[in-house]
Every structure is written in C-alpha cells, then in structure tokens.
Amino acid sequence: MNNSSIWIFRCENKLFTTIGNTGGKPFPHSHASSFENPKDALFVGEWQGLRCYTAELDKLPENIPGELMPARSLFNLVSTEIIYLAGRAIQLLDWQKNHRYCGKCSAPTIIKTGEFAMVCPDCDLTVYPRISPVAMVLVNRGDELLLARGPHFKPGVFSALAGFVEAGETLEQCAIREVREEVGIEISNLRYFKSQSWPFPNSLMVAFFADFAGGVIKPDGVEIEAAAWFSRGALPSLPDPVSISRQLIETACRI
C-alpha cells in the first residue's frame, strides 16, 4: 500500500474524517498506513499531487483518531476540490455496491480493466456509474424571483425549482415541464447558468435562469408545499452556499 496516497473511507454510510493540515477543519481522508489493506478499492483522482482512492469499510479500526460524518454536513466545511473528490468517491462506491450482480442474468460482476465499468463475465452486460441529470430553474419576474420549498427542506428554506430529466427529454423540455407541473407557471427565455455534480445520490444539476411567461402560482402539494414571488431585497432563508441553487439565486441578485 502506498503511504503517499490519500484515501477516502466510508463506513455506515458516513465518511471517515481526520483533523489534518486544513486549518482544523474535518477532512475526508486518511493515510493508508493507518488501515489494513482495504478491499475493492477504487481510484478517485488526485489531490495536491497525491493519488486518491476510496473504499468501503465494514468497521473502523480501533484507536484511529477521527470520526464518521454525514457527507452533507462535511460539504459545508471543506474546499471545492475536496467536495469534488468526496462526491466522486461516494458515487463510485454506490455504483460498485449496487451493481455487484448482473441485472440481466444475475451473475456476479467484475470491474472492467482500464475503465470505470462493471462487466458481467457471462453475458458481457456493462454498467457504468449512474448519472441522473436534473434541470434547475430560477424564474424571474421583474425584481422578483420565484422560490419554492419541498416537504423535506429545512424549516423556512426556499430554493429554485428542479426536477429529474425523463427518458427522451431534453434539459430545456424538462425545465419547462417541471415548472409547469410543480407550480403551474409558464416560462420563456431559458438561459444556462452552470452545472454541479451532486452525489445525493448521483445527480448532475444543470441550472438555468428563465423569465416568467404567464400563469398563477399553484403548488402541486406533493413535491412543492409552498411557493411565492420574493423581492431580491427580501429573500427567505436559502440553501447552503455549497449548493448550485444558492449560487444561482445569489448570481440573479447581482445581475
């Protein structure tokens, strides 16, 4: 095992964190020398010139300083580069765990040499890490922004609208459909903002600005429990700064 490598370990669906040279902030890695050889390790990327790997642990070794933290709470404490590595590690571990058997013939799968793919040695079915695209839309009406909240949101928090892209659908079609279905509003003039990988569980968030084109707000009562127009100068509580939804809203307020 290479002691100059960095490892991101997950146990009990949480990330193992240590206090390193990061200003006292939790950091999702450990030098490999602290652990026995982890099985089914996956290469994640590089951090400060060091190769980064990830592995799932059944239990933590004894007498190792550190703690297990939910990934969501960790993402508010570390740098963007670490968020990317940890998020990629989470998605790769989920992919490996969820595709141990072939979905076509049920045979045990193996990792394909040379690429991120689980392949069935019996029928050759190949499965790559799953990525689920999501269209996010921030609707503008003059000085106002349309924000909404779902039942699972933190109390008082509002965000932009978003939904998963369906089979055969473009991102633009998804954006228009989701806004219409969730709050009964029509939109126009879609403008791309940027995207963000979001490992809860395997989303690729693609964010847009849009203009109000008609309709009256009517929350669907299922995915959306409340929605309203908010002045840019009087916004409600917003999602965490690490999220693309927060960045989308803050950018709209600066335009």
Beta strands, then each sheet from edge to edge (+ up, - down):
strand 1: 6-11
strand 2: 14-19
strand 3: 26-27
strand 4: 30-31
strand 5: 42-47
strand 6: 50-56
strand 7: 67-69
strand 8: 110-111
strand 9: 118-119
strand 10: 126-127
strand 11: 132-141
strand 12: 144-149
strand 13: 161-164
strand 14: 186-198
strand 15: 203-214
strand 16: 226-231
sheet 1: 3+ 2- 1+ 4-
sheet 2: 3+ 2- 1+ 6+ 5-
sheet 3: 3+ 2- 7+
sheet 4: 8+ 9- 10+
sheet 5: 13+ 11- 12+ 16-
sheet 6: 13+ 11- 15- 14+
end
